[in-house]
Amino acid sequence: MVAQTLSANTWKEVRANMARRGSKQLGPIEVEVRDNNVNRAINRLKREIGREGISRELKRRRFYEKPSVAKRRKQREAERRRRKEERRRQKRKRRRRRR
């Protein structure tokens, strides 16, 4: 039933998230409970969900987003990723110069 409600773009996002996680197959996030330590497993699950961006995606989908607003949001996010990558490059460059 969930598969029917997801659009093609959403599937692309899901696949991209799965690739970041290092998994080849699509599927649910699974967390193993070790030594009956449920609290640790819950915290790990929360970390995984945060890393995947699932909670952000759910929050974003609570209300309808006009296509023009979605376009602007995506542009802001892309710009943010570009700046972040540029900062990382500059940091690596400075590290190399120190050696």
HUKA-V35894 format. One record per residue. N is the residue number from 1. PHI is phi in degrees with one decimal (NA if undefined). PSI is psi in whole degrees, -180 to 180 (* if undefined). D_FIRST is the distance of its C-alpha to the first C-alpha in whole Angstrom. Layout:
n = [N N]
phi = [PHI PHI]
psi = [PSI PSI]
d_first = [D_FIRST D_FIRST]
This chain:
n = [1 2 3 4 5 6 7 8 9 10 11 12 13 14 15 16 17 18 19 20 21 22 23 24 25 26 27 28 29 30 31 32 33 34 35 36 37 38 39 40 41 42 43 44 45 46 47 48 49 50 51 52 53 54 55 56 57 58 59 60 61 62 63 64 65 66 67 68 69 70 71 72 73 74 75 76 77 78 79 80 81 82 83 84 85 86 87 88 89 90 91 92 93 94 95 96 97 98 99]
phi = [NA -63.5 -60.9 -71.3 -86.1 -86.7 -83.6 -63.2 -63.8 -64.5 -62.6 -62.0 -64.0 -62.8 -63.4 -63.6 -64.5 -65.5 -65.3 -63.2 -75.7 87.7 -105.6 -86.6 -107.4 -81.2 172.6 -72.6 -77.2 -117.9 -129.2 -89.6 -91.4 -110.6 52.7 54.3 -96.4 -70.7 -60.9 -65.2 -65.3 -64.3 -63.1 -64.8 -61.8 -60.7 -62.3 -61.7 -62.7 -64.6 -64.6 -74.4 81.3 -68.2 -65.2 -63.9 -64.8 -62.9 -61.4 -66.6 -89.5 -61.4 -125.9 -66.3 -116.1 -61.8 -56.1 -67.1 -69.4 -62.1 -62.0 -64.1 -63.4 -64.0 -65.0 -61.3 -63.5 -64.6 -62.7 -62.4 -63.9 -61.8 -62.2 -61.9 -63.5 -64.1 -60.5 -62.5 -62.1 -62.4 -64.1 -62.4 -61.8 -62.5 -63.3 -65.1 -66.4 -66.7 -70.1]
psi = [-40 -38 -32 -29 -12 134 175 -41 -38 -41 -37 -43 -42 -45 -40 -42 -40 -37 -39 -33 -13 17 140 -24 149 144 178 159 127 140 131 133 119 141 36 29 85 -37 -41 -40 -40 -43 -40 -41 -43 -41 -46 -44 -41 -42 -38 -22 21 -45 -38 -41 -43 -43 -42 -33 2 -36 158 138 121 148 -37 -38 -41 -41 -45 -40 -44 -38 -42 -44 -41 -42 -41 -43 -41 -45 -41 -45 -40 -41 -42 -42 -44 -40 -44 -41 -45 -38 -41 -38 -33 -29 *]
d_first = [0 4 5 5 7 9 13 15 17 15 14 18 18 16 18 21 21 20 23 25 24 26 23 22 19 15 14 14 18 20 23 26 28 31 34 32 32 29 30 31 27 26 28 27 23 24 26 23 21 24 25 21 21 18 20 21 18 17 20 20 17 18 20 20 22 25 25 29 28 25 28 30 28 27 31 32 30 31 35 34 33 36 38 37 38 41 42 41 43 46 46 46 49 51 50 52 55 56 56]
